[in-house]
């Protein structure tokens, strides 16, 4: 890196393109070291040691890498599931996420999934291909009106609130569970608050997940959680794969009909590996037709969000370099 630059900022990876947007925001006094990799093992110790700040996207960041960040004043990432926050804390390096990007996109994605599964659109489409006689007589049942159905939103933060606001015009009864929100939040936003997750699961025709993964939420809809669902419920997950990490339990719930349908944008393993449920989905097996929808972890994406995400992260780093302030700081959530 050139000695003419005042600062050195590392960027681990991008989904698309070179770090030109970041360079524009960070300014001429910053030298960018673009690792262009999500493989943490490829991050050379001498490159890490020269950084004043590090921006992390899809790459994990563990203790071995953190030990070499001897000059680093802060790390900025999208989320923190792959970041060893405890190791950063021990090293005295603050971490900030990028919480405001993609809010509209994820909320829109979740709403599209909710409406499409509630109206059984994908199932109608899959089955209509084989109809050779009759047409309208093939309407699937049960099929309720929106204002006769209940949607339970688990996690009513930025994205959960955006989903609630999008649901209101359709007339759904909306339940919300989020112990982190202050009393009265439900009145300001406009949903019915449940104090226990079990209450929401038992009453909801559709459950939409919008919470982070931590010790309390991991496996929220495991076999026990799925068993607590109202029979015939629909599950939508645009949050984290670890909330529904037991594919055996998910398959059993779908096969039995206890779970009517599921839409998932994020999985524990991506791309997904081999599993009987995923094989049935890939092969469009008749029993699952239109009942399991999987999108490739792109609920957050739009052309606008991709630019916003990168610019906002770079602005966070610039503020850190100029004023020593790290906005959106996250502490150890384990």
C-alpha positions as CSV (number, residue, x, y, z in Angstrom):
1,X,0.0,0.0,0.0
2,X,1.2,3.5,-0.8
3,X,2.7,5.6,2.0
4,X,1.0,8.6,0.5
5,X,-2.4,7.5,1.8
6,X,-3.4,8.4,5.3
7,X,-5.5,5.4,6.0
8,X,-5.8,1.8,4.9
9,X,-9.2,0.1,4.8
10,X,-9.7,-3.5,3.9
11,X,-12.8,-4.9,2.1
12,X,-13.2,-8.7,2.3
13,X,-15.6,-9.3,-0.6
14,X,-18.5,-8.2,-2.7
15,X,-21.3,-9.9,-4.4
16,X,-20.8,-7.7,-7.5
17,X,-18.0,-5.6,-8.8
18,X,-15.0,-3.7,-7.5
19,X,-15.0,-1.4,-4.5
20,X,-15.5,1.8,-6.6
21,X,-18.5,3.0,-4.6
22,X,-16.6,2.7,-1.4
23,X,-13.6,4.5,-2.9
24,X,-15.9,7.4,-3.8
25,X,-17.2,7.7,-0.3
26,X,-14.0,7.1,1.6
27,X,-12.0,9.7,-0.3
28,X,-8.5,10.1,-1.7
29,X,-6.7,9.7,1.5
30,X,-7.8,6.1,1.9
31,X,-6.0,3.2,0.3
32,X,-8.4,0.2,-0.2
33,X,-7.1,-3.3,0.1
34,X,-9.7,-5.5,-1.6
35,X,-9.3,-9.1,-0.6
36,X,-12.0,-10.3,-3.1
37,X,-12.6,-13.5,-1.1
38,X,-15.0,-15.0,1.4
39,X,-12.3,-17.5,2.4
40,X,-11.0,-16.2,5.7
41,X,-8.0,-18.5,5.5
42,X,-6.7,-16.5,2.5
43,X,-6.5,-13.2,4.5
44,X,-2.7,-12.7,4.8
45,X,-1.6,-11.6,8.3
46,X,0.5,-8.7,7.0
47,X,-2.4,-7.3,5.0
48,X,-4.7,-7.4,8.1
49,X,-2.0,-5.8,10.3
50,X,-1.9,-2.7,8.1
51,X,-5.6,-1.9,8.2
52,X,-7.2,1.0,10.0
53,X,-10.6,-0.4,9.4
54,X,-12.1,-3.5,7.9
55,X,-15.4,-4.0,6.0
56,X,-16.8,-7.6,6.0
57,X,-19.6,-8.9,3.8
58,X,-19.9,-12.6,3.2
59,X,-16.7,-13.7,4.8
60,X,-16.5,-15.0,8.4
61,X,-14.1,-13.3,10.8
62,X,-12.7,-15.4,13.6
63,X,-10.1,-15.2,16.3
64,X,-7.1,-16.0,14.1
65,X,-7.7,-13.1,11.7
66,X,-8.7,-10.8,14.5
67,X,-5.4,-11.4,16.3
68,X,-3.6,-9.7,13.3
69,X,-5.8,-6.6,13.3
70,X,-3.4,-4.8,15.5
71,X,-4.0,-1.4,14.0
72,X,-7.7,-1.7,13.3
73,X,-10.0,0.8,14.8
74,X,-13.3,-0.9,13.9
75,X,-14.9,-3.6,11.8
76,X,-18.1,-2.9,9.8
77,X,-20.3,-5.7,8.4
78,X,-23.8,-6.5,7.2
79,X,-24.7,-8.9,10.0
80,X,-22.8,-10.5,12.9
81,X,-23.6,-14.2,12.7
82,X,-20.3,-15.0,11.1
83,X,-18.3,-12.5,13.2
84,X,-16.5,-13.5,16.5
85,X,-17.8,-10.6,18.5
86,X,-16.2,-11.9,21.7
87,X,-12.8,-12.1,20.0
88,X,-13.2,-8.5,18.7
89,X,-14.2,-7.4,22.2
90,X,-11.2,-9.0,23.7
91,X,-9.0,-7.2,21.1
92,X,-10.7,-3.9,21.9
93,X,-12.0,-3.6,18.3
94,X,-15.6,-2.4,18.0
95,X,-18.0,-3.9,15.5
96,X,-20.8,-2.2,13.7
97,X,-23.5,-3.7,11.4
98,X,-25.4,-2.0,8.6
99,X,-28.9,-2.3,9.9
100,X,-30.9,0.0,7.6
101,X,-30.2,-1.4,4.2
102,X,-32.8,-3.6,2.4
103,X,-35.6,-3.0,4.9
104,X,-38.1,-2.3,2.1
105,X,-36.9,-5.2,0.0
106,X,-37.1,-7.8,2.8
107,X,-40.5,-6.6,3.8
108,X,-41.8,-6.7,0.2
109,X,-40.3,-10.2,-0.2
110,X,-41.9,-11.4,2.9
111,X,-45.3,-9.9,2.0
112,X,-45.1,-11.5,-1.5
113,X,-44.5,-14.9,0.1
114,X,-47.3,-14.4,2.7
115,X,-49.9,-13.4,0.1
116,X,-48.9,-16.0,-2.5
117,X,-49.0,-18.9,0.0
118,X,-52.1,-17.6,1.7
119,X,-53.9,-17.4,-1.7
120,X,-52.2,-20.8,-2.7
121,X,-51.0,-19.3,-5.9
122,X,-47.9,-21.5,-6.4
123,X,-50.0,-24.6,-5.6
124,X,-52.7,-23.6,-8.0
125,X,-50.1,-22.9,-10.7
126,X,-48.4,-26.3,-10.1
127,X,-51.7,-28.3,-10.2
128,X,-53.3,-26.3,-13.1
129,X,-50.7,-27.7,-15.5
130,X,-52.3,-31.1,-15.3
131,X,-56.0,-30.2,-15.5
132,X,-57.5,-31.5,-18.7
133,X,-61.2,-31.1,-17.8
134,X,-62.9,-28.4,-15.9
135,X,-61.1,-25.3,-14.8
136,X,-62.6,-23.1,-12.0
137,X,-63.9,-26.2,-10.3
138,X,-60.3,-27.0,-9.2
139,X,-60.1,-24.2,-6.6
140,X,-58.1,-25.4,-3.7
141,X,-59.6,-25.6,-0.2
142,X,-59.4,-24.3,2.5
143,X,-58.8,-20.8,1.2
144,X,-59.8,-18.0,3.6
145,X,-60.2,-14.2,3.1
146,X,-57.4,-12.0,4.3
147,X,-59.6,-10.4,6.9
148,X,-60.5,-13.8,8.3
149,X,-56.8,-14.8,8.8
150,X,-54.2,-14.0,11.5
151,X,-50.6,-13.2,10.7
152,X,-48.0,-13.6,13.5
153,X,-44.9,-11.5,13.2
154,X,-42.0,-12.7,15.3
155,X,-39.6,-9.8,15.7
156,X,-41.1,-6.4,15.3
157,X,-38.0,-4.3,14.7
158,X,-37.3,-2.3,11.5
159,X,-38.3,-5.1,9.0
160,X,-41.0,-6.6,11.2
161,X,-42.6,-3.2,11.5
162,X,-42.4,-2.7,7.8
163,X,-44.2,-6.0,7.3
164,X,-46.9,-5.0,9.7
165,X,-47.5,-1.8,7.9
166,X,-47.7,-3.6,4.6
167,X,-50.2,-6.2,6.0
168,X,-52.7,-3.7,7.4
169,X,-54.4,-2.7,4.1
170,X,-55.3,-6.4,3.4
171,X,-57.3,-6.6,6.6
172,X,-55.3,-9.4,8.4
173,X,-55.4,-9.6,12.1
174,X,-51.8,-9.0,13.1
175,X,-50.1,-10.4,16.2
176,X,-46.6,-9.4,17.1
177,X,-44.0,-11.0,19.5
178,X,-40.9,-9.1,20.4
179,X,-39.8,-8.9,24.1
180,X,-37.2,-6.3,23.0
181,X,-39.7,-3.7,22.1
182,X,-40.9,-1.3,24.8
183,X,-44.5,-1.3,26.2
184,X,-46.8,0.6,23.9
185,X,-44.8,-0.2,20.7
186,X,-47.8,-2.2,19.5
187,X,-50.0,0.8,19.9
188,X,-47.7,3.1,18.0
189,X,-47.2,0.6,15.1
190,X,-50.7,-1.1,15.1
191,X,-50.6,-4.7,16.0
192,X,-51.8,-7.0,18.9
193,X,-48.9,-7.8,21.2
194,X,-48.4,-11.3,22.6
195,X,-46.2,-11.8,25.6
196,X,-45.5,-15.4,24.9
197,X,-44.3,-16.9,21.6
198,X,-46.5,-19.9,22.2
199,X,-49.6,-17.7,22.1
200,X,-48.6,-16.3,18.7
201,X,-47.9,-19.7,17.2
202,X,-51.2,-21.2,18.4
203,X,-53.3,-18.4,17.0
204,X,-51.6,-17.5,13.7
205,X,-52.5,-18.8,10.3
206,X,-49.3,-17.4,8.9
207,X,-46.0,-16.9,10.8
208,X,-43.4,-14.5,9.5
209,X,-40.0,-14.5,11.1
210,X,-38.0,-11.3,11.5
211,X,-35.7,-11.9,14.5
212,X,-31.9,-12.3,14.7
213,X,-30.2,-15.6,15.7
214,X,-29.0,-15.9,19.3
215,X,-29.1,-18.4,22.1
216,X,-32.8,-17.8,22.6
217,X,-34.0,-17.8,19.0
218,X,-31.9,-20.5,17.4
219,X,-34.2,-23.4,16.4
220,X,-37.4,-21.4,17.2
221,X,-39.3,-23.6,14.8
222,X,-37.7,-26.9,15.5
223,X,-39.9,-30.0,16.0
224,X,-41.4,-28.7,19.2
225,X,-42.0,-25.2,17.7
226,X,-43.6,-26.6,14.6
227,X,-45.8,-28.8,16.8
228,X,-47.1,-25.7,18.5
229,X,-48.3,-24.2,15.3
230,X,-52.0,-24.0,14.5
231,X,-52.8,-26.9,12.2
232,X,-52.6,-25.8,8.6
233,X,-50.4,-22.9,9.3
234,X,-48.0,-21.2,6.8
235,X,-44.4,-20.3,7.8
236,X,-42.3,-17.5,6.1
237,X,-38.7,-17.1,6.9
238,X,-36.7,-14.1,5.4
239,X,-34.6,-13.8,8.5
240,X,-32.0,-16.5,9.3
241,X,-31.8,-20.2,8.4
242,X,-31.0,-21.2,11.9
243,X,-34.5,-20.3,13.0
244,X,-35.7,-23.4,11.2
245,X,-32.6,-25.5,11.1
246,X,-34.2,-28.9,11.5
247,X,-35.1,-29.9,7.9
248,X,-36.2,-33.3,9.2
249,X,-38.8,-31.7,11.4
250,X,-39.9,-29.3,8.6
251,X,-40.3,-32.2,6.1
252,X,-42.4,-34.2,8.7
253,X,-44.6,-31.2,9.3
254,X,-45.2,-30.6,5.6
255,X,-45.8,-34.3,4.9
256,X,-48.3,-34.6,7.7
257,X,-50.2,-31.5,6.6
258,X,-49.8,-29.9,10.0
259,X,-47.8,-27.3,8.1
260,X,-49.7,-26.2,5.0
261,X,-46.8,-24.5,3.3
262,X,-43.4,-22.7,3.9
263,X,-41.5,-20.0,2.1
264,X,-37.8,-19.7,2.9
265,X,-35.2,-17.2,1.8
266,X,-32.3,-18.3,4.0
267,X,-31.0,-21.7,4.9
268,X,-28.3,-22.9,7.3
269,X,-26.2,-24.2,4.4
270,X,-26.1,-22.2,1.2
271,X,-26.2,-23.4,-1.5
272,X,-28.3,-26.2,0.1
273,X,-26.9,-29.7,0.2
274,X,-28.7,-33.0,0.0
275,X,-31.8,-33.7,2.0
276,X,-35.0,-35.6,1.2
277,X,-37.1,-32.4,1.6
278,X,-34.8,-30.5,-0.8
279,X,-34.8,-33.4,-3.2
280,X,-38.6,-33.4,-3.3
281,X,-38.5,-29.6,-3.8
282,X,-36.0,-29.9,-6.7
283,X,-37.9,-32.7,-8.3
284,X,-41.3,-30.9,-7.9
285,X,-42.7,-34.0,-6.3
286,X,-46.5,-34.0,-6.3
287,X,-47.0,-34.1,-2.5
288,X,-45.0,-30.8,-2.2
289,X,-46.2,-29.0,-5.3
290,X,-46.5,-25.3,-4.6
291,X,-46.2,-25.9,-0.8
292,X,-42.4,-25.2,-0.4
293,X,-40.9,-22.1,-1.9
294,X,-37.2,-21.4,-1.6
295,X,-35.5,-18.2,-2.9
296,X,-31.6,-17.9,-2.9
297,X,-31.1,-15.5,0.0
298,X,-31.9,-12.5,-2.0
299,X,-34.8,-11.0,-0.2
300,X,-32.6,-8.0,0.8
301,X,-31.6,-7.3,-2.8
302,X,-32.6,-4.6,-5.3
303,X,-30.4,-2.5,-7.4
304,X,-31.0,0.4,-5.1
305,X,-30.4,-1.6,-1.9
306,X,-27.1,-2.9,-3.1
307,X,-25.8,0.6,-3.6
308,X,-27.3,1.8,-0.4
309,X,-25.7,-1.0,1.6
310,X,-22.2,-0.3,0.3
311,X,-22.4,3.4,0.6
312,X,-23.8,3.3,4.1
313,X,-21.1,1.0,5.3
314,X,-18.4,3.2,3.7
315,X,-19.9,6.3,5.4
316,X,-19.7,4.5,8.7
317,X,-16.0,3.8,8.2
318,X,-15.4,7.4,7.1
319,X,-17.0,8.7,10.3
320,X,-14.9,6.3,12.3
321,X,-11.7,7.5,10.6
322,X,-12.6,11.2,10.9
323,X,-14.2,11.4,14.4
324,X,-13.4,8.1,16.1
325,X,-17.2,7.4,16.3
326,X,-18.6,4.0,15.2
327,X,-22.4,4.2,14.6
328,X,-24.6,1.1,14.8
329,X,-22.2,-0.6,17.2
330,X,-23.0,-4.2,18.1
331,X,-21.8,-6.0,21.2
332,X,-21.4,-9.7,21.9
333,X,-24.9,-11.3,21.3
334,X,-24.0,-14.9,22.1
